[in-house]
Amino acid sequence: MEKFQEWTHGTERPEDAVDRDRLLTNVMLYWLTATADSSARLYYEDAHSDQWPQPSDIPTGVAVFAEDVAIRRYAEQTNNIVHWSEFDRGGHFAAMVPELLVNDLREFFRALR
């Protein structure tokens, strides 16, 4: 609960950050599919890597949700940014605001058709 509060869009009480049913659904998806480790692997590898990412020309879309940090000038150093969106809610757990996430994904991929 504490991370959902801290990484979404700051509420005073952790239990007000995310609807309890939505939180339990999210946690159960990781638990039942045994994917918690693989979902955290990127963070582990990033923290233990001594190499910078190599530049890529693959079209990349970035959605920055409130309370998350992404700085375009750094992202453009190694990515071909063709789509950049910023939102005032959602935080680190963007899927908790599915209408924003889905619409942004559709907009990004529509341009690549």
C-alpha positions in Angstrom: 0.0 0.0 0.0 2.8 2.4 0.9 4.4 2.2 -2.5 1.1 2.7 -4.3 0.6 5.8 -2.2 4.2 7.1 -2.7 4.4 6.3 -6.4 0.9 7.2 -7.6 -0.3 10.7 -7.1 0.2 11.4 -3.4 -2.7 10.9 -1.0 -2.5 11.4 2.7 -3.3 7.8 3.6 -1.9 4.8 1.9 -5.3 3.1 1.8 -6.7 6.0 -0.3 -4.1 5.7 -3.1 -5.7 2.8 -5.0 -9.1 1.1 -4.7 -8.6 -2.1 -2.6 -10.1 -4.4 -5.3 -7.8 -2.9 -8.0 -4.8 -3.3 -5.6 -5.6 -6.9 -4.8 -6.2 -7.7 -8.5 -2.8 -6.2 -9.3 -1.0 -8.1 -6.6 -2.8 -11.4 -7.4 -1.7 -11.1 -11.1 1.9 -11.1 -10.0 1.4 -13.7 -7.4 -0.5 -16.3 -9.4 1.6 -15.9 -12.5 4.9 -15.8 -10.5 6.0 -12.8 -12.4 7.1 -10.4 -9.6 10.7 -11.4 -10.0 10.8 -10.8 -13.8 8.9 -7.5 -13.4 11.6 -6.2 -11.1 14.5 -7.6 -13.1 15.0 -4.4 -15.1 15.5 -2.4 -11.9 18.1 -4.9 -10.6 20.0 -5.0 -13.9 20.0 -1.3 -14.2 21.4 -0.9 -10.6 24.1 -3.4 -11.2 25.2 -2.5 -14.8 28.3 -0.5 -15.5 27.4 0.0 -19.1 25.3 2.8 -20.6 22.6 1.7 -23.1 23.6 1.8 -26.7 21.8 4.2 -29.1 18.8 2.7 -30.9 16.9 3.9 -34.0 13.8 1.9 -33.1 10.8 4.2 -32.8 10.1 4.7 -29.1 7.1 6.1 -27.2 7.3 7.5 -23.7 4.4 8.2 -21.4 5.3 10.2 -18.3 2.7 9.8 -15.6 2.5 12.1 -12.6 5.1 11.6 -9.9 7.3 9.6 -12.3 10.4 11.2 -13.6 11.5 11.1 -17.2 13.7 13.8 -18.8 13.4 13.9 -22.6 16.9 15.3 -23.3 18.4 12.2 -21.6 15.9 9.8 -23.2 16.7 11.1 -26.6 20.4 10.3 -26.2 19.8 6.6 -26.6 16.3 6.4 -28.0 14.5 7.5 -31.2 11.6 9.3 -29.4 8.7 9.6 -31.8 5.9 10.0 -29.2 6.1 11.7 -25.8 3.1 12.2 -23.5 2.8 13.7 -20.0 -0.1 13.1 -17.7 -1.1 14.7 -14.4 -2.1 11.5 -12.7 -1.2 7.8 -12.7 2.2 7.9 -11.2 4.5 4.8 -11.5 1.5 2.5 -11.8 0.1 3.8 -15.0 -2.1 0.8 -15.6 -4.1 1.9 -12.6 -5.4 4.6 -14.9 -6.2 2.3 -17.8 -8.1 4.8 -20.0 -5.0 7.1 -20.1 -2.6 4.3 -20.8 -4.7 2.5 -23.5 -5.4 5.8 -25.3 -1.8 6.7 -25.3 -0.7 3.3 -26.5 -3.2 3.5 -29.4 -2.0 6.9 -30.4 1.6 5.8 -30.4 1.0 2.7 -32.5 -1.5 4.4 -34.8 1.3 6.6 -36.1 3.5 3.5 -36.8 1.0 1.8 -39.2 
